[in-house]
């Protein structure tokens, strides 16, 4: 089984890394100044800017 790639606020980070907000249509329109957070494995994701956004891990 694979690991989830999109996370909601309150979910726990599966790995250490930098995560960024992504929108439902972000691949079409992009998000200006998305929130970025550095989390350690097991830390909770913070609140999103709006209810339609999710957290994804930034590419290296």
VENVENUR-V802474 format. One line per field, one symbol per residue. phi: phi as a letter, one per 30 degrees, with the letter a starting at -180 (. if undefined). psi: psi as a letter, one per 20 degrees, with the letter a starting at -180 (. if undefined). burial: I if it has 24 or more other ideal C-beta (glycine too) atoms within 12 Angstrom, else O. A space follows every 10 residues. Layout:
# VENVENUR-V802474
phi->???
psi->???
burial->???
This chain:
# VENVENUR-V802474
phi->.ccdcbbcej dcddbdlccb dbcecddcci bdhddbbcbc ejdddddddb dccbcbdddd
psi->qrqqipqrqh rqphrqrpqq pqrgkhighr pplqqpqpqq piqqprqrhr iiqrpqpqq.
burial->OOOOOOIOOO OOIOOOOOII IIIOOOOOOO OOOOIOIOIO OOOOIOOIOO OOIIIIIOOO
